[in-house]
Amino acid sequence: MSGEVLLAGWFDEFQNGILTWLPLVFFGALVYLLWRTIQLMPRIRPKVVEPTSKSSITWSDVGGVDEAAAELQEVVDFLLDPRRFAALGARVPKGILLYGPPGTGKTLLAKAVAHASGASFYSQSAAAFVEMFAGLGAARIRNLFATARKNQPAIVFIDELDAVGMRRSGHAFNREHDQTLNQLLVELDGFVDAGQVVVIGASNRLEDLDPALLRPGRFDRQVLVSPPDLAGREAILGVHTRGKPLADDIDLNAVARQTSGLTGADLSNICNEAAICAARAERARICQIDFDTALERVVAGLQQRRVVTEKEKRILAYHEAGHALMSHLVGEPQPVQKVTIISRGRALGYTLNTPQEDRYLHTKEELFDLLEVLLAGRAAEHVVFGRITNGAANDLERATEIARAMIFEFGMGDEITSRTMRADNYALSEETKRLRDDEQARLTDTAYEEAKRLIGKHRAALDRLAVSLLEKETLGRAELDELLGDVERESDASETVGTPRAITVSD
């Protein structure tokens, strides 16, 4: 009996001990797991690039962005000779924001500044500051700027600034982002003197950045790095073909004319693809045909060998012939360079148009002509076969975008002629929205009916193009000129001002 009492007493003491120590054990395990998580987190520290040894990008390696380079050259001059500016009471801009589409050379410009200035260069992606634990992002920014101040003169480059510089929302779940952004704002323009520390930011989405980040005293200069013009593209092609063996038939100016609207990254890719094409053909030099092939691959995608039926092939031939014929009829200043029913990328066939020069202003008539060109493929299907297919999906999408811009932004409707009606304007009444949508639908429907009328009027020329496409699968510029030489243009409205798209690829 006494043994049972002792056993019961021992069990009660053991149970009470578990109830006492178990919460402490769980708490200790939780602390250990949190500590291990922090220990295992990647330590991303700002990396110092020594310009004389590690940064090999010079101003000669940067082409097509002369205006942006000139703005940054002033920063380089200040860092190299600050006394000359200080004597006049001038101060170096605290921040320079490079913004523009992806691939235009924003990061390349920052590397060139690092090389030319001889300053310590601290490069960091804004995504490295974004963490799930509160305070870590702000701490990393403090560490970055503290290190830069110790090694003046210095340049801090923050790539993809929108990852940390988005507008503050005030929601609790965004508190870590807001704290990180607040710390960046303080470092840019706070009580601590920045000295000879220049911050260069790069972003593709200027409109999404917080207004406090863009005010004077923080990012003093905002430099647009836009896609290059004709001279810029030729300069970029010269940079990327430097050291490559080129054949005598290479004309970089002609290549530049065919690549309107493309960025520096696209041009770099074209030069690399041209070199690969030459190597694949076991040529010792890069020829013009290699550049033509590379351009098609970058713009239209990789050539695909899809098995299509004879019926589908005939529909494709008339569809692409419709695009080519309409481009000729409306006098589009982007001559058709090539028409093919060989699939590339997602397109079963395509029509490639190349511009003669860069244009920035477009009339209502020119945009309407472009709508006709885009809808001519479907119109040809309707005229010839009496039915339509799903092959015009991309054409319809692009035509809708252009018509939407004409009505919503450019005021190019019949009744809407003096105001914009953007989709994000919530002050518009329901009646105004209905009028806007009706105008857009009327514009595309009118263009489609006009395309059908012109295709039917020139049915003989359409048949010639389609038959030739079925026989050869691909028609070049010279063959198109021969087939359409006797077809008179319907409009010369596009001969004064260019169309809005540099390269047209239609499926």
Buried (B, 14 or more C-beta within 10 A) or exposed (E): EEEEEEEEEEEEEEEEEEEEEEEEEEEEEEEEEEEEEEEEEEEEEBEBBEBEEEBEBEBEBBBBBBEBBEBBBBBBBBBEEBEEBEEEEEEBBBBBBBBBEEBBBBBBBBBBBBBBBBBBBBBBBBEBBBBEEEEBBBBBBBEBBEBBBEEBBBBBBBBBBBBBBBBBEEEEEEEBBBBBBBBBBBBBBEEEEBEBBBBBBBBBEBEEBBEBBBEEEBBBBBBBBBBBBBBBBBBBBBBBBEEBEBBEEBEBEBBBBBBBBBBBBBBBBBBBBBBBBBEEEEBEEBBBBBBBBBBBBBBBBEEEEEEBEEEBBBBBBBBBBBBBBBBBBBBBBBBBBBBBBBBBBEBBBBBBBBBEEBBEEBBBBBBBBBBBBBBBBBBBBBBBEEEBBEBBEBBBEBBBEBBBBBBBEBBBBEEBEEEEBEEEEEEBEEEBEEBBBBBBEBBBEBBBEBBBBBBBEBEEBBBBBBBBBBEEBEBBBEBBEEBBEEBEEBBEBBEEBBBBBBBBBBB
